[in-house]
Amino acid sequence: MKVKVKLIGILSHYYPALREFKSVELEDGITVEGLRKKLGLSEDLVTFVIVNDEMVENSYKLRENDKVLFLPAVSGG
């Protein structure tokens, strides 16, 4: 199964290629949490996950052609 993944902000430093949506091949039935772990992103770095323009929980099961955004905490000053 393929999904499109994009990392926002500081998360894109881990995989610069994912600063734009890129297709990623995954096993069927993988969750958002499974994808996060596969990408090597620690749980404390990822604050929000958006799939197809909706915020989802870590337990969300990804489907073919989903668009996944991983977002860090935002701070201002």
C-alpha positions in Angstrom: 0.0 0.0 0.0 1.2 3.5 -0.7 0.5 6.7 1.3 1.9 10.2 0.8 3.8 11.6 3.7 5.0 15.1 4.6 6.9 16.3 7.7 6.4 19.9 8.8 8.8 22.2 10.6 11.7 20.7 12.7 10.5 17.2 11.8 11.6 17.7 8.2 15.2 17.8 9.5 15.0 14.1 10.0 14.0 13.4 6.4 14.6 16.5 4.2 13.1 14.6 1.2 9.7 14.6 3.1 9.5 18.4 3.2 7.1 17.8 0.2 4.6 15.0 -0.1 6.4 11.8 -1.1 4.9 8.3 -1.6 5.9 5.7 1.0 5.3 2.0 0.6 3.8 0.4 3.7 2.3 -2.9 4.8 -1.5 -3.1 4.9 -3.1 -2.2 8.2 -0.3 -0.1 9.6 -1.3 2.7 12.0 -0.2 6.3 12.2 1.9 5.2 15.2 3.5 2.4 13.2 4.4 4.9 10.4 5.9 7.4 12.9 8.1 4.6 14.4 9.1 3.4 10.9 10.2 7.0 10.1 12.2 7.1 13.4 10.3 10.0 14.8 10.0 9.9 18.6 6.6 10.3 20.2 7.6 13.5 22.0 8.4 15.3 18.7 5.1 14.7 17.0 2.2 16.7 18.4 -0.4 16.4 15.7 -1.1 14.0 12.8 -3.4 15.0 10.0 -4.7 12.5 7.5 -6.6 13.7 4.5 -7.1 17.2 6.1 -8.5 15.7 9.4 -6.7 15.3 12.8 -6.4 11.7 13.7 -5.3 9.5 16.7 -2.2 7.4 16.7 -4.4 4.3 16.3 -5.8 5.4 13.0 -5.3 2.7 10.3 -3.9 4.1 7.2 -5.4 3.3 3.8 -4.2 3.4 0.2 -3.5 6.9 -1.0 -3.9 8.6 2.4 -2.1 12.0 2.7 -0.3 12.1 6.1 1.1 15.2 7.7 3.2 15.0 10.9 3.4 18.2 12.8 5.6 19.2 15.8 4.6 21.4 18.7 4.4 25.1 17.6 6.0 27.7 19.8 6.0 31.4 19.4 7.6 34.4 20.9 
